[in-house]
Amino acid sequence: MEIVRLLVLGVILSIFLASQLFWFRRLAEWGEKLIPSHSWRRTMAGIGAIVYILLFAYQLAWTRYYGTPTRLTFVAALVEAPFHWWLVGSLLGFALALIFWIADRAVRSAVWARDRVSVVLRPVPVPSEADPPAPGRRRFLEQTAMAAAAAPFAVSAYGLLRGRLNLETTHRRIRLGRLPKAFHGFRIAQLSDIHIGPFMTAEQIRKYVAITNDLKPDLIVLTGDFITWDPSTQGPVVEALTGLKAPFGVMGCLGNHELWYEVEDSISALFRQRGMRMLRQESATLQVDGESLNLIGVDFQSLRRMGPPGMRAVPTYLRGVEPLMRPESVNILLSHNPNTFDRAAELGIDLSLAGHTHGGQVTLEYIHPSLSPSRLITDYVAGWFEKGGSQLYVNRGIGTMFTPVRLGAPPEITVFELIRES
């Protein structure tokens, strides 16, 4: 398994390096056309290389050594944002250019093969379409391919400036055969993957808190990843979420970032001080008119080691959950990782609520279902799933990871209405 992870990492790194070399070469070609002076071109290229290296080093080192701001700073807006715009645009543009190149070579090969067959069957000289196109046509094709490859930079700008803030409120009816009559129409709002930071500020979180409250849920659940890298941001994120209000309160579970940066105990205590409860391998009973629902929460679980060195893995999902279940009641599981769903279905848990994937965050699933990075870690990327009478909903979250860009996976607050099947 470790070898597979290293191979995948190697492939990703190779694609990234190839994409950067591709665009550096394109920029050099444009520089030759726009800057006649060779010395000026060399100077500009040197300055550009230094700026690129410094920006890249900054992205790797800043949060580790200087902490994560919880507001949009001058540096984040004018340094980090342009770098992330370039990063996403260059990768998508390179992928598109590669597709054009492969298609062009496939067409050329097919034409060449057709002409060779024609020569064998009818040995009469004929004009060959496999010959190189005229300079004007070749230039037109190259310019078309480059224009198409550059389009992702505009798409990346949209994902940065608009896509990550284009909140969707999803309403979903969940039909449960064993739902008590008293809970028919019970409303649960889910928030997930907040990732407080300069591109998900405390102020923005408070706006989402107000939106959630306006939905009038009976219960609010939070499904993990409150912080990103910096443990010092746990106080601000809890404070920003304090305004959440619902008749049955606010409950939740913790995510992988709380595990990775060792804040599970401390952030749970902060939530508890503000009247919100993180369920950590424990359950809570909700009662209406003598009837009840059973809510179960678990910390982040994974069958493989992931994240910082030394992070633990679990031998099986949801070990020890059976005693927390109530066979006579509807059981609802809060688990950050949607991969626990298969085991939850085996156990007969009625409904699982998860997050973790960000819906792919930068995804082209509307073109093809496989075009989502989250497919590398789970089959349950976003939305509703059913298996053996159990149901799962994977929330896309409101924050971002690695890059503050969302494409094809807008941020989401989900409201579930529990319906009793007659």
VOGU-3710 file (C-alpha; in Angstrom, 3 decimals, decimal comma):
1> meivrllvlg> 0,000/0,000/0,000  2,876/2,391/0,804  4,380/1,671/-2,625  1,070/2,503/-4,298  0,866/5,795/-2,403  4,412/6,674/-3,456  3,616/5,843/-7,071  0,499/7,998/-7,013  2,468/10,830/-5,417  5,130/10,428/-8,096
11> vilsiflasq> 2,581/10,611/-10,883  0,965/13,722/-9,388  4,348/15,403/-8,966  5,342/14,487/-12,536  2,130/15,967/-13,928  2,636/19,133/-11,916  6,247/19,567/-13,091  5,254/18,864/-16,701  2,473/21,454/-16,512  4,811/24,122/-15,169
21> lfwfrrlaew> 7,473/23,414/-17,805  4,772/23,540/-20,498  3,615/26,994/-19,464  7,119/28,317/-18,880  7,912/27,371/-22,462  4,736/29,043/-23,724  5,580/32,192/-21,780  9,096/32,150/-23,242  7,670/31,893/-26,766  5,307/34,807/-26,129
31> geklipshsw> 8,198/36,769/-24,626  10,212/36,339/-27,823  7,367/37,900/-29,791  6,598/40,720/-27,380  10,110/41,678/-26,159  12,581/42,092/-29,020  15,611/42,635/-26,762  17,336/39,389/-25,778  18,855/40,930/-22,635  15,478/42,224/-21,492
41> rrtmagigai> 13,905/38,822/-22,060  16,579/37,171/-19,936  16,120/39,759/-17,196  12,345/39,347/-17,150  12,663/35,565/-17,196  15,052/35,678/-14,241  12,774/37,954/-12,243  9,790/35,723/-13,044  11,646/32,594/-11,929  12,705/34,196/-8,642
51> vyillfayql> 9,156/35,415/-7,932  7,736/31,957/-8,721  10,213/30,195/-6,413  9,578/32,666/-3,593  5,803/32,321/-3,930  6,023/28,552/-3,937  8,302/28,547/-0,878  5,940/30,951/0,861  2,983/28,637/0,317  4,888/25,741/1,867
61> awtryygtpt> 6,342/27,595/4,826  3,953/30,353/5,857  1,332/28,435/7,847  3,966/26,186/9,401  6,018/29,053/10,824  3,733/32,073/11,014  0,253/30,762/11,726  -3,013/31,022/9,842  -4,990/34,286/9,882  -8,758/34,008/10,285
71> rltfvaalve> -9,453/37,071/8,186  -8,600/37,980/4,601  -5,236/39,709/4,821  -3,391/41,901/2,340  -0,838/39,129/1,781  -3,531/36,484/1,216  -5,351/38,645/-1,325  -2,322/39,841/-3,297  0,109/36,938/-2,907  -1,694/33,690/-2,069
81> apfhwwlvgs> -4,770/34,190/-4,253  -2,838/34,882/-7,510  -0,588/31,872/-6,851  -3,568/29,559/-6,405  -5,190/31,049/-9,521  -2,061/30,204/-11,474  -1,727/26,742/-9,943  -5,252/25,567/-10,825  -5,333/27,313/-14,202  -1,968/25,923/-15,286
91> llgfalalif> -2,863/22,349/-14,325  -6,253/22,417/-16,058  -4,818/24,217/-19,073  -2,019/21,674/-19,400  -4,532/18,826/-19,200  -6,602/20,409/-21,964  -3,544/21,030/-24,136  -2,518/17,396/-23,630  -5,954/16,241/-24,771  -5,643/18,390/-27,911
101> wiadravrsa> -2,189/16,961/-28,593  -3,344/13,354/-28,199  -6,392/13,968/-30,408  -4,232/15,614/-33,071  -1,781/12,712/-33,085  -4,630/10,198/-33,240  -6,154/11,947/-36,257  -2,791/12,183/-38,009  -2,146/8,476/-37,382  -5,580/7,518/-38,698
111> vwardrvsvv> -5,108/9,606/-41,868  -1,638/8,149/-42,389  -2,950/4,591/-42,029  -5,842/5,296/-44,421  -3,497/6,690/-47,063  -1,119/3,752/-46,778  -4,030/1,367/-47,324  -5,162/3,458/-50,310  -1,705/3,249/-51,873  -1,719/-0,542/-51,556
121> lrpvpvpsea> -5,204/-0,957/-52,982  -4,877/1,710/-55,680  -1,267/2,586/-56,430  -2,103/5,906/-58,037  -0,518/9,059/-56,617  -3,078/10,946/-54,585  -2,726/14,068/-52,428  -1,972/12,965/-48,885  -3,900/14,577/-46,056  -1,194/13,253/-43,774
131> dppapgrrrf> 1,214/15,832/-45,146  1,899/18,679/-42,793  -0,778/21,344/-43,052  -0,011/24,658/-44,663  1,704/27,203/-42,388  -1,461/29,296/-42,111  -3,584/26,307/-41,159  -0,955/25,026/-38,720  -0,773/28,442/-37,080  -4,559/28,581/-36,794
141> leqtamaaaa> -4,691/25,140/-35,183  -1,931/26,023/-32,730  -3,614/29,303/-31,793  -6,952/27,535/-31,304  -5,360/24,915/-29,073  -3,548/27,554/-27,019  -6,701/29,652/-26,641  -8,571/26,603/-25,396  -5,710/25,713/-23,043  -5,686/29,267/-21,655
151> apfavsaygl> -9,451/29,240/-20,952  -8,959/27,354/-17,641  -7,214/30,437/-16,249  -10,505/32,306/-16,582  -12,321/29,330/-15,064  -9,809/29,257/-12,198  -10,456/32,953/-11,525  -14,188/32,206/-11,338  -13,579/29,341/-8,903  -11,472/31,607/-6,704
161> lrgrlnlett> -13,629/34,731/-6,745  -17,109/33,240/-7,088  -17,176/29,443/-7,013  -15,933/29,083/-3,434  -18,629/31,517/-2,200  -21,533/30,364/-4,364  -23,349/28,684/-1,472  -26,116/26,191/-2,193  -28,742/25,254/0,357  -29,761/21,682/-0,358
171> hrrirlgrlp> -33,105/20,357/0,881  -33,402/16,600/1,090  -36,272/14,433/2,311  -35,078/11,281/4,031  -37,651/8,500/4,243  -37,164/6,191/7,213  -39,464/3,240/7,729  -38,840/3,049/11,485  -39,116/6,774/12,166  -41,345/7,479/15,201
181> kafhgfriaq> -44,461/9,509/14,451  -43,318/12,274/16,770  -40,271/12,861/14,526  -42,169/13,018/11,231  -41,049/16,305/9,639  -38,044/16,666/11,986  -35,461/18,963/10,367  -31,687/18,532/10,630  -29,224/21,084/9,205  -25,695/19,921/8,388
191> lsdihigpfm> -22,552/22,023/8,159  -19,204/20,423/7,335  -15,563/21,051/6,419  -15,329/24,648/7,538  -11,527/25,006/7,383  -11,265/28,450/8,928  -8,536/30,602/7,386  -7,975/33,671/5,219  -10,348/32,328/2,545  -12,957/31,118/5,046
201> taeqirkyva> -12,889/33,907/7,565  -14,601/34,060/10,931  -16,841/36,766/9,493  -17,863/34,528/6,577  -18,588/31,645/8,955  -20,919/33,907/10,948  -22,819/34,654/7,725  -23,274/30,925/7,159  -24,361/30,553/10,774  -27,100/33,140/10,159
211> itndlkpdli> -28,177/31,334/6,977  -28,362/28,045/8,885  -30,433/29,565/11,665  -32,840/31,066/9,127  -33,567/27,545/7,865  -35,266/26,837/11,223  -33,815/23,363/11,821  -34,764/21,338/14,870  -31,182/20,093/15,200  -27,855/21,273/13,765
221> vltgdfitwd> -25,037/18,798/13,157  -21,391/19,609/12,387  -19,357/16,889/10,676  -15,747/17,859/11,231  -12,685/19,641/9,851  -13,135/22,909/11,683  -9,471/23,906/11,339  -6,974/23,457/8,499  -3,340/23,494/9,658  -3,077/25,778/12,639
231> pstqgpvvea> -4,218/24,645/16,132  -4,452/28,282/17,235  -7,482/28,758/14,972  -9,665/26,388/17,015  -10,782/29,187/19,342  -11,888/31,552/16,539  -13,766/28,843/14,651  -15,669/27,698/17,750  -16,442/31,307/18,597  -17,747/31,930/15,066
241> ltglkapfgv> -20,024/28,870/15,322  -21,374/29,829/18,740  -24,310/31,648/17,151  -25,857/28,412/15,858  -29,264/27,882/17,472  -31,747/25,022/17,269  -34,360/23,599/19,694  -32,427/20,314/20,043  -29,054/22,022/20,078  -25,848/21,614/18,116
251> mgclgnhelw> -23,967/18,312/17,992  -21,197/16,996/15,820  -18,149/14,862/15,218  -14,485/15,621/14,537  -12,551/15,370/11,275  -9,098/14,352/10,139  -7,640/17,830/10,633  -8,588/17,806/14,296  -6,824/14,432/14,531  -3,764/15,441/12,530
261> yevedsisal> -3,089/18,590/14,516  -3,967/17,053/17,889  -6,815/19,332/18,898  -9,535/16,715/19,378  -9,655/17,103/23,165  -9,159/20,866/23,254  -11,664/21,786/20,552  -14,244/19,432/22,066  -13,812/21,250/25,367  -14,238/24,621/23,652
271> frqrgmrmlr> -17,462/23,446/22,024  -18,712/22,074/25,332  -18,071/25,420/27,058  -20,377/27,072/24,501  -23,153/24,535/24,829  -22,315/22,445/21,751  -21,433/18,779/21,986  -18,983/16,723/19,936  -19,900/13,046/20,014  -16,695/11,036/20,326
281> qesatlqvdg> -17,497/7,338/20,206  -20,689/8,133/22,093  -24,395/8,562/21,511  -27,113/11,035/22,429  -30,837/10,449/22,661  -33,330/12,934/21,230  -36,838/12,652/22,677  -40,220/14,010/21,562  -43,480/12,988/23,225  -41,921/9,870/24,712
291> eslnligvdf> -40,398/8,729/21,406  -36,706/8,932/20,544  -33,946/9,094/17,940  -30,432/7,831/18,599  -27,564/10,039/17,415  -24,070/8,463/17,265  -20,787/10,287/16,634  -17,280/8,955/15,989  -13,862/10,546/15,514  -12,211/10,395/12,096
301> qslrrmgppg> -11,459/6,847/10,979  -9,344/5,543/8,110  -8,078/2,086/7,217  -4,784/3,549/5,984  -2,293/5,914/7,519  -2,713/9,374/6,084  -1,635/12,863/7,013  1,386/13,692/9,205  3,808/10,851/10,042  2,661/8,564/12,815
311> mravptylrg> -1,052/9,090/12,351  -2,988/6,037/13,369  -5,178/3,842/11,196  -8,035/1,600/12,317  -8,199/-2,163/11,590  -11,940/-1,995/10,865  -14,413/0,841/10,560  -16,800/1,610/13,430  -15,284/-0,856/15,865  -17,080/-0,477/19,192
321> veplmrpesv> -20,125/1,251/17,730  -22,505/-1,670/18,264  -23,049/-0,913/21,992  -23,962/2,677/21,068  -26,792/1,566/18,789  -30,393/1,228/19,899  -32,078/-1,543/17,906  -35,558/-0,282/18,787  -34,769/3,242/17,536  -33,673/5,010/14,359
331> nillshnpnt> -29,888/5,338/14,507  -28,188/8,320/12,847  -24,388/8,266/12,526  -22,146/11,337/12,317  -18,859/10,261/10,736  -16,570/12,657/8,884  -15,239/9,962/6,542  -17,955/8,634/4,183  -15,996/5,391/3,765  -17,490/4,202/7,042
341> fdraaelgid> -20,828/3,845/5,244  -20,298/0,267/4,064  -19,756/-0,871/7,634  -22,644/1,290/8,843  -24,928/-0,446/6,354  -23,770/-3,847/7,621  -24,603/-2,772/11,172  -28,070/-1,574/10,149  -27,507/2,122/10,897  -30,408/3,952/9,284
351> lslaghthgg> -28,719/7,177/8,196  -25,087/8,348/8,002  -24,075/11,993/7,602  -20,535/12,680/6,389  -18,274/15,252/4,732  -14,502/15,112/4,078  -14,561/15,145/0,244  -15,602/18,770/-0,428  -17,556/17,182/-3,274  -14,250/16,960/-5,122
361> qvtleyihps> -13,768/20,759/-4,775  -12,232/21,073/-8,262  -14,164/18,551/-10,295  -15,388/17,940/-13,824  -17,944/15,296/-12,873  -20,541/16,992/-15,074  -18,362/15,851/-18,006  -17,600/12,391/-16,604  -18,076/10,900/-13,105  -14,430/9,859/-12,887
371> lspsrlitdy> -13,137/13,429/-13,260  -13,013/14,190/-9,553  -9,936/14,010/-7,313  -12,057/12,621/-4,466  -12,570/9,440/-6,502  -9,033/8,542/-5,439  -10,156/8,102/-1,826  -13,850/7,166/-1,929  -16,788/6,095/-4,054  -18,984/8,401/-1,995
381> vagwfekggs> -17,985/11,846/-3,260  -21,127/13,916/-2,751  -24,875/13,649/-2,291  -27,210/10,817/-1,378  -26,470/7,078/-1,439  -28,384/3,984/-0,357  -27,203/0,481/0,439  -29,118/-2,388/1,990  -31,755/-0,144/3,510  -29,186/2,257/4,970
391> qlyvnrgigt> -28,737/5,777/3,646  -25,785/8,171/3,427  -25,513/11,844/2,630  -22,101/13,384/1,891  -22,083/17,136/2,383  -19,747/19,196/0,137  -18,763/21,458/3,035  -18,308/25,218/3,007  -14,508/25,548/3,180  -11,627/24,608/0,894
401> mftpvrlgap> -8,338/22,716/1,168  -4,980/23,092/-0,611  -6,366/25,825/-2,869  -9,225/28,315/-2,258  -10,868/27,367/-5,565  -14,117/25,498/-6,138  -15,204/24,287/-9,577  -18,188/22,015/-10,129  -18,632/21,528/-6,367  -20,188/24,621/-4,776
411> peitvfelir> -20,217/24,974/-0,979  -23,270/23,500/0,676  -25,509/23,665/3,709  -27,908/20,722/3,797  -31,332/20,550/5,437  -32,856/17,099/5,911  -36,518/16,559/6,582  -37,140/13,162/8,136  -40,248/11,506/6,742  -42,004/8,501/8,180
421> es> -42,828/5,947/5,503  -46,390/4,699/5,861
//
